[in-house]
Amino acid sequence: MPIVVNLDVMLARRKMRSRELAERIGITEQNVSLLKSGKVKGIRFDTLEAICRVLDCRPGDLLEYRPADEENR
């Protein structure tokens, strides 16, 4: 998939664990794990907003577009 989720990078930069993020934004730790692994097909804007608020970042810090031809290199 050409959209890459960099949530693990932002969590590391903020020295925050998945469990803490899940508690602070009101979703399960399992859902944070799915987001981190990129195994989701979508994300609700209110969830994205909550993640950005807690991690003090922008959506572009979490989501990256990589064209399919770059993935195969």
ChimeraX commands (.cxc) that place a marker at each C-alpha (Angstrom):
marker #1 position 0.00,0.00,0.00 radius 0.5
marker #1 position 1.42,3.40,-0.91 radius 0.5
marker #1 position 0.40,5.03,2.41 radius 0.5
marker #1 position 2.87,4.28,5.21 radius 0.5
marker #1 position 2.03,4.91,8.86 radius 0.5
marker #1 position 4.98,6.27,10.87 radius 0.5
marker #1 position 3.30,6.10,14.28 radius 0.5
marker #1 position 6.11,4.01,15.74 radius 0.5
marker #1 position 8.62,6.72,14.79 radius 0.5
marker #1 position 6.58,9.47,16.47 radius 0.5
marker #1 position 6.08,7.37,19.59 radius 0.5
marker #1 position 9.83,6.82,19.82 radius 0.5
marker #1 position 10.52,10.54,19.33 radius 0.5
marker #1 position 8.08,11.39,22.11 radius 0.5
marker #1 position 9.38,8.57,24.32 radius 0.5
marker #1 position 5.84,7.26,24.71 radius 0.5
marker #1 position 4.61,3.70,24.77 radius 0.5
marker #1 position 1.67,2.40,22.79 radius 0.5
marker #1 position -0.23,1.69,25.99 radius 0.5
marker #1 position 0.03,5.30,27.16 radius 0.5
marker #1 position -1.10,6.62,23.78 radius 0.5
marker #1 position -4.05,4.22,23.73 radius 0.5
marker #1 position -5.16,5.34,27.20 radius 0.5
marker #1 position -4.80,9.03,26.38 radius 0.5
marker #1 position -6.78,8.89,23.12 radius 0.5
marker #1 position -9.37,6.32,24.20 radius 0.5
marker #1 position -8.69,3.40,21.88 radius 0.5
marker #1 position -7.42,-0.10,22.59 radius 0.5
marker #1 position -3.75,-0.94,22.64 radius 0.5
marker #1 position -4.56,-3.54,19.96 radius 0.5
marker #1 position -5.80,-0.78,17.64 radius 0.5
marker #1 position -2.65,1.27,18.24 radius 0.5
marker #1 position -0.64,-1.84,17.35 radius 0.5
marker #1 position -2.61,-2.27,14.13 radius 0.5
marker #1 position -1.98,1.37,13.24 radius 0.5
marker #1 position 1.73,1.04,13.94 radius 0.5
marker #1 position 2.01,-2.04,11.74 radius 0.5
marker #1 position 0.07,-0.42,8.90 radius 0.5
marker #1 position -2.50,-3.23,8.90 radius 0.5
marker #1 position -5.44,-0.85,8.71 radius 0.5
marker #1 position -7.37,0.32,5.68 radius 0.5
marker #1 position -8.40,3.63,7.21 radius 0.5
marker #1 position -8.40,5.85,10.26 radius 0.5
marker #1 position -11.13,8.10,11.60 radius 0.5
marker #1 position -10.31,11.79,11.52 radius 0.5
marker #1 position -11.20,12.16,15.20 radius 0.5
marker #1 position -8.69,9.38,16.05 radius 0.5
marker #1 position -6.04,11.03,13.88 radius 0.5
marker #1 position -6.77,14.37,15.55 radius 0.5
marker #1 position -6.42,12.82,19.02 radius 0.5
marker #1 position -3.11,11.17,18.10 radius 0.5
marker #1 position -1.77,14.46,16.72 radius 0.5
marker #1 position -2.91,16.34,19.83 radius 0.5
marker #1 position -1.27,13.87,22.24 radius 0.5
marker #1 position 1.95,13.50,20.22 radius 0.5
marker #1 position 2.09,17.21,19.33 radius 0.5
marker #1 position 2.49,16.51,15.63 radius 0.5
marker #1 position 0.72,16.92,12.29 radius 0.5
marker #1 position -0.97,14.25,10.16 radius 0.5
marker #1 position 1.94,14.50,7.70 radius 0.5
marker #1 position 4.30,13.43,10.47 radius 0.5
marker #1 position 2.32,10.19,10.83 radius 0.5
marker #1 position 1.31,9.41,7.26 radius 0.5
marker #1 position 3.63,9.17,4.28 radius 0.5
marker #1 position 2.90,8.50,0.62 radius 0.5
marker #1 position 5.28,6.10,-1.10 radius 0.5
marker #1 position 4.42,5.26,-4.70 radius 0.5
marker #1 position 4.26,1.53,-5.45 radius 0.5
marker #1 position 7.43,1.63,-7.57 radius 0.5
marker #1 position 9.44,2.87,-4.54 radius 0.5
marker #1 position 8.18,-0.03,-2.39 radius 0.5
marker #1 position 9.71,-2.58,-4.76 radius 0.5
marker #1 position 13.23,-1.14,-4.58 radius 0.5
marker link #1:1,2 radius 0.2
marker link #1:2,3 radius 0.2
marker link #1:3,4 radius 0.2
marker link #1:4,5 radius 0.2
marker link #1:5,6 radius 0.2
marker link #1:6,7 radius 0.2
marker link #1:7,8 radius 0.2
marker link #1:8,9 radius 0.2
marker link #1:9,10 radius 0.2
marker link #1:10,11 radius 0.2
marker link #1:11,12 radius 0.2
marker link #1:12,13 radius 0.2
marker link #1:13,14 radius 0.2
marker link #1:14,15 radius 0.2
marker link #1:15,16 radius 0.2
marker link #1:16,17 radius 0.2
marker link #1:17,18 radius 0.2
marker link #1:18,19 radius 0.2
marker link #1:19,20 radius 0.2
marker link #1:20,21 radius 0.2
marker link #1:21,22 radius 0.2
marker link #1:22,23 radius 0.2
marker link #1:23,24 radius 0.2
marker link #1:24,25 radius 0.2
marker link #1:25,26 radius 0.2
marker link #1:26,27 radius 0.2
marker link #1:27,28 radius 0.2
marker link #1:28,29 radius 0.2
marker link #1:29,30 radius 0.2
marker link #1:30,31 radius 0.2
marker link #1:31,32 radius 0.2
marker link #1:32,33 radius 0.2
marker link #1:33,34 radius 0.2
marker link #1:34,35 radius 0.2
marker link #1:35,36 radius 0.2
marker link #1:36,37 radius 0.2
marker link #1:37,38 radius 0.2
marker link #1:38,39 radius 0.2
marker link #1:39,40 radius 0.2
marker link #1:40,41 radius 0.2
marker link #1:41,42 radius 0.2
marker link #1:42,43 radius 0.2
marker link #1:43,44 radius 0.2
marker link #1:44,45 radius 0.2
marker link #1:45,46 radius 0.2
marker link #1:46,47 radius 0.2
marker link #1:47,48 radius 0.2
marker link #1:48,49 radius 0.2
marker link #1:49,50 radius 0.2
marker link #1:50,51 radius 0.2
marker link #1:51,52 radius 0.2
marker link #1:52,53 radius 0.2
marker link #1:53,54 radius 0.2
marker link #1:54,55 radius 0.2
marker link #1:55,56 radius 0.2
marker link #1:56,57 radius 0.2
marker link #1:57,58 radius 0.2
marker link #1:58,59 radius 0.2
marker link #1:59,60 radius 0.2
marker link #1:60,61 radius 0.2
marker link #1:61,62 radius 0.2
marker link #1:62,63 radius 0.2
marker link #1:63,64 radius 0.2
marker link #1:64,65 radius 0.2
marker link #1:65,66 radius 0.2
marker link #1:66,67 radius 0.2
marker link #1:67,68 radius 0.2
marker link #1:68,69 radius 0.2
marker link #1:69,70 radius 0.2
marker link #1:70,71 radius 0.2
marker link #1:71,72 radius 0.2
marker link #1:72,73 radius 0.2
view
